[in-house]
């Protein structure tokens, strides 16, 4: 579907640089090339040219590349101008294109047109943005896999399996007398098992990718003077937070971004949780409670050297459903040995934030609880919406399996499979609302 208008945007980073790049896409590109260059370049062949003003004067001199439709990124005629990277020069060239009838591109509009013209799907488009934003090598590799279509291919493979099963089921509905021929139990059972196995595999890879992209929000909480700020400093490896013997030193939210073997970790240190008449400290406690509501995991710090307290009563003050790890700090004073117990609920870690004993155990615990696999794990760049769609699709398949086992009501069975396909289609954009598309592409860079 070709767009009626032609768009232009600066594709290089803002500011002063060696090279400034401007992209143009749309039906008027051949005419624009003739006007600004004096000729239409040969397809996919870089040409040195003067970039001319409307009076014929040279604005700049650089490389011009022409990609005729449909063999271009957007699927439309595309012209790319690579000139010198001075901000004024690039702006003058962009203004020249706008004066010729181009429209300024919206954020992500080039990728949006590529999607609408069938050059990429939504998952690939999102992976492009993820590759640009990648903060680690592992995240970049996951984004490249999804950008090249590996995530979409695995989703499509699931779609094919479900479609084949629906074909068998709906044939049985149309020809009920031939049920045994169309749907032997071994065939149905085996195919359902294969589909569920496929869900497990792709969800694991997508969950790894989501972790690499978004990181884990870890909130450090607890009573005043338990050692929260000391633990933050130890995990970060720097004196980020002020540490004193005075309770209530931390009165605001401190944030720091670190990596655990490639896993992005968003550490959030909060004010000590207690009732107070101090207006500033009370605001800090309120902000701490807000952060707890958004946490992926809470490290609740307890003083291992203090008299035993009813920590279960303290946990009642936390938001319901938030994953919690009890961290018994100050073992250098209590005499306890550094250890971690994953079998307890909540799990417990014994360490000393001051000496560093046991902190390595906490790092491994966080990776374990996040389900993170270090190194080359075959992760696929994914977002929370992808995981949600996979979860809903899997639930539908599981409900279909239950219907098959309990009632063999093939109409209901086929309906659950149809719902699973709709959920999977949301990932690649086969079924997407305009609002969703707008939200996805608005987060892109202008010019991409």
Secondary structure, 3 states (H helix, E strand, C coil): CCCCCCEEEECCCCCCEEEEEEEEECCCHHHHHHHHHCCCCCECCCEEEEEECCCCCEEEEEEEEEECCCCCCCCCCEEEEEEEECHHHHHHHHHHHHHCCCEECCCCHHHHHHHHCCCCCHHHHHHHHHHHHCCCHHHHHHHHHHHCCHHHHHHHHHHHHHHHHHHHHHHHHHCHHHHHHHCCHHHHHHHHHHHHHHHHHHHHHHHHHHHHHHCEEEEEEECCCCCHHHHHHHHHCCCCCCCCCCCCCCCCCEEEEEEECCEEEEEEECCCCCCCCCHHHHHHHHHHHHHHHCCCEEEEEEECCCCCCCHHHHHCCCCCCCCEEEEEECHHHHCCCCEEECCCCCEEEECCCCCCCCHHHHHHHHHHHHCCCCCCCCCCCCCHHHHHHHHHHHHHHHHHHHHHHHCCCHHHHHHHHHHHHHHHHHHHCCCCCHHHHHHHHHCCCCCC
